[in-house]
Amino acid sequence: MADPDARLSVKARGEAARLASLGHVPLDNRHGLIAGEQVTTADDTADVDAAAQRVDDLGGTSASP
């Protein structure tokens, strides 16, 4: 059974599109520990939107509107 929120996603050129959600797991640079996690729908701006939200959550500033 497929997830009703999944969308077609292509990871690389020449690959077939498949139903997917995107998982974002930022790591701590020094120790390699997981600093958070987020699952988003697969679309054109999911990676950028997740990164901007993570920066905002950490109290920084992001370039996204």
Rosetta constraint file for C-alpha pairs under 8 A:
AtomPair CA 2 CA 6 HARMONIC 7.49 0.50
AtomPair CA 2 CA 19 HARMONIC 7.79 0.50
AtomPair CA 5 CA 21 HARMONIC 7.75 0.50
AtomPair CA 5 CA 41 HARMONIC 6.96 0.50
AtomPair CA 6 CA 19 HARMONIC 5.49 0.50
AtomPair CA 6 CA 20 HARMONIC 4.95 0.50
AtomPair CA 6 CA 21 HARMONIC 5.31 0.50
AtomPair CA 6 CA 41 HARMONIC 6.33 0.50
AtomPair CA 6 CA 42 HARMONIC 7.05 0.50
AtomPair CA 7 CA 18 HARMONIC 7.67 0.50
AtomPair CA 7 CA 19 HARMONIC 5.04 0.50
AtomPair CA 7 CA 20 HARMONIC 5.50 0.50
AtomPair CA 7 CA 21 HARMONIC 6.71 0.50
AtomPair CA 7 CA 41 HARMONIC 6.65 0.50
AtomPair CA 7 CA 42 HARMONIC 5.62 0.50
AtomPair CA 7 CA 43 HARMONIC 7.55 0.50
AtomPair CA 8 CA 17 HARMONIC 5.61 0.50
AtomPair CA 8 CA 18 HARMONIC 5.02 0.50
AtomPair CA 8 CA 19 HARMONIC 4.47 0.50
AtomPair CA 8 CA 20 HARMONIC 6.11 0.50
AtomPair CA 8 CA 42 HARMONIC 6.96 0.50
AtomPair CA 9 CA 17 HARMONIC 5.18 0.50
AtomPair CA 9 CA 18 HARMONIC 5.51 0.50
AtomPair CA 9 CA 19 HARMONIC 6.20 0.50
AtomPair CA 9 CA 20 HARMONIC 6.01 0.50
AtomPair CA 9 CA 42 HARMONIC 5.97 0.50
AtomPair CA 9 CA 43 HARMONIC 7.33 0.50
AtomPair CA 10 CA 15 HARMONIC 6.40 0.50
AtomPair CA 10 CA 16 HARMONIC 6.47 0.50
AtomPair CA 10 CA 17 HARMONIC 4.71 0.50
AtomPair CA 10 CA 18 HARMONIC 6.77 0.50
AtomPair CA 11 CA 15 HARMONIC 7.04 0.50
AtomPair CA 11 CA 17 HARMONIC 7.97 0.50
AtomPair CA 20 CA 41 HARMONIC 7.58 0.50
AtomPair CA 20 CA 42 HARMONIC 6.38 0.50
AtomPair CA 21 CA 39 HARMONIC 6.76 0.50
AtomPair CA 21 CA 40 HARMONIC 5.93 0.50
AtomPair CA 21 CA 41 HARMONIC 4.88 0.50
AtomPair CA 21 CA 42 HARMONIC 5.15 0.50
AtomPair CA 22 CA 39 HARMONIC 5.56 0.50
AtomPair CA 22 CA 40 HARMONIC 5.21 0.50
AtomPair CA 22 CA 41 HARMONIC 6.01 0.50
AtomPair CA 22 CA 42 HARMONIC 5.62 0.50
AtomPair CA 22 CA 46 HARMONIC 7.68 0.50
AtomPair CA 23 CA 37 HARMONIC 7.26 0.50
AtomPair CA 23 CA 38 HARMONIC 5.86 0.50
AtomPair CA 23 CA 39 HARMONIC 4.49 0.50
AtomPair CA 23 CA 40 HARMONIC 6.51 0.50
AtomPair CA 24 CA 37 HARMONIC 5.62 0.50
AtomPair CA 24 CA 38 HARMONIC 5.14 0.50
AtomPair CA 24 CA 39 HARMONIC 6.17 0.50
AtomPair CA 24 CA 40 HARMONIC 7.90 0.50
AtomPair CA 24 CA 47 HARMONIC 7.64 0.50
AtomPair CA 24 CA 50 HARMONIC 7.30 0.50
AtomPair CA 25 CA 34 HARMONIC 6.59 0.50
AtomPair CA 25 CA 35 HARMONIC 7.25 0.50
AtomPair CA 25 CA 36 HARMONIC 5.92 0.50
AtomPair CA 25 CA 37 HARMONIC 4.65 0.50
AtomPair CA 25 CA 38 HARMONIC 6.71 0.50
AtomPair CA 26 CA 34 HARMONIC 6.11 0.50
AtomPair CA 26 CA 35 HARMONIC 5.53 0.50
AtomPair CA 26 CA 36 HARMONIC 5.95 0.50
AtomPair CA 26 CA 37 HARMONIC 6.82 0.50
AtomPair CA 27 CA 32 HARMONIC 5.44 0.50
AtomPair CA 27 CA 33 HARMONIC 5.41 0.50
AtomPair CA 27 CA 34 HARMONIC 4.59 0.50
AtomPair CA 27 CA 35 HARMONIC 5.20 0.50
AtomPair CA 27 CA 36 HARMONIC 7.57 0.50
AtomPair CA 28 CA 32 HARMONIC 4.91 0.50
AtomPair CA 28 CA 33 HARMONIC 5.12 0.50
AtomPair CA 28 CA 34 HARMONIC 6.25 0.50
AtomPair CA 28 CA 35 HARMONIC 5.86 0.50
AtomPair CA 29 CA 33 HARMONIC 7.86 0.50
AtomPair CA 38 CA 50 HARMONIC 7.49 0.50
AtomPair CA 40 CA 46 HARMONIC 6.50 0.50
AtomPair CA 40 CA 50 HARMONIC 7.73 0.50
AtomPair CA 41 CA 46 HARMONIC 6.92 0.50
AtomPair CA 42 CA 46 HARMONIC 6.31 0.50
AtomPair CA 45 CA 49 HARMONIC 5.96 0.50
AtomPair CA 46 CA 50 HARMONIC 5.98 0.50
AtomPair CA 47 CA 51 HARMONIC 6.18 0.50
AtomPair CA 48 CA 52 HARMONIC 6.14 0.50
AtomPair CA 49 CA 53 HARMONIC 6.13 0.50
AtomPair CA 49 CA 64 HARMONIC 7.87 0.50
AtomPair CA 50 CA 54 HARMONIC 6.13 0.50
AtomPair CA 51 CA 55 HARMONIC 6.27 0.50
AtomPair CA 52 CA 56 HARMONIC 6.23 0.50
AtomPair CA 52 CA 62 HARMONIC 5.58 0.50
AtomPair CA 52 CA 63 HARMONIC 7.57 0.50
AtomPair CA 52 CA 64 HARMONIC 6.46 0.50
AtomPair CA 53 CA 57 HARMONIC 6.05 0.50
AtomPair CA 54 CA 58 HARMONIC 6.24 0.50
AtomPair CA 55 CA 59 HARMONIC 6.44 0.50
AtomPair CA 55 CA 60 HARMONIC 5.24 0.50
AtomPair CA 55 CA 61 HARMONIC 6.34 0.50
AtomPair CA 55 CA 62 HARMONIC 6.26 0.50
AtomPair CA 56 CA 60 HARMONIC 5.38 0.50
AtomPair CA 56 CA 61 HARMONIC 6.00 0.50
AtomPair CA 56 CA 62 HARMONIC 6.71 0.50
